[in-house]
Amino acid sequence: MISPDQVEAMIKAGLPDAEVQVEDLTGGGDHYQVTVVSSQFEGRSLVQQHQLVYGAVRQAMSSEAIHALALKTFTPDAWASSRLA
């Protein structure tokens, strides 16, 4: 079982400037919904953004410590716009 704080730390290790919100969807510590805001997403497709996040948690996913990860990724500008809507 991995805690939300551990998931956040893994993502921040891979994307140091990221703002990360992690929600445990089942209470079991293996299904998470994650929102990540990072300037490293600038100019990248949604698939590329998700690949960056998956790269940061690759080891936990391959060991099945994380079974499912629902991602929402934003650039800082897109995040600011989504908050205004």
Residue pairs with C-beta under 8 A, 6 or more apart in sequence:
1 28
1 29
1 30
1 65
2 29
2 30
2 60
2 65
2 66
3 29
4 22
4 23
4 24
4 32
5 22
6 60
7 20
7 22
7 32
7 34
7 57
7 60
7 66
8 20
8 22
10 56
10 57
10 60
11 18
11 20
11 34
11 36
11 53
11 56
11 57
12 18
12 20
13 56
14 52
14 53
14 55
14 56
14 57
15 36
15 38
15 40
15 52
15 53
15 56
17 38
17 39
17 40
18 36
18 37
18 38
18 40
19 36
19 37
19 38
19 79
20 34
20 35
20 36
20 37
21 34
21 35
22 32
22 33
22 34
23 32
23 33
23 34
24 31
24 32
25 31
25 32
25 33
25 68
25 70
30 64
30 65
30 66
30 67
30 68
31 67
31 68
32 66
32 68
32 69
32 70
33 70
33 72
34 53
34 69
34 70
34 71
34 72
35 71
35 72
35 73
35 74
36 49
36 53
36 71
36 72
36 73
36 74
37 73
37 74
37 75
37 76
37 79
38 52
38 73
38 75
38 76
39 75
39 76
40 52
41 48
41 49
41 52
41 73
41 74
41 75
42 75
44 52
46 73
49 73
50 71
50 73
53 69
53 71
53 73
54 61
54 69
57 66
57 69
60 66
61 69
74 82
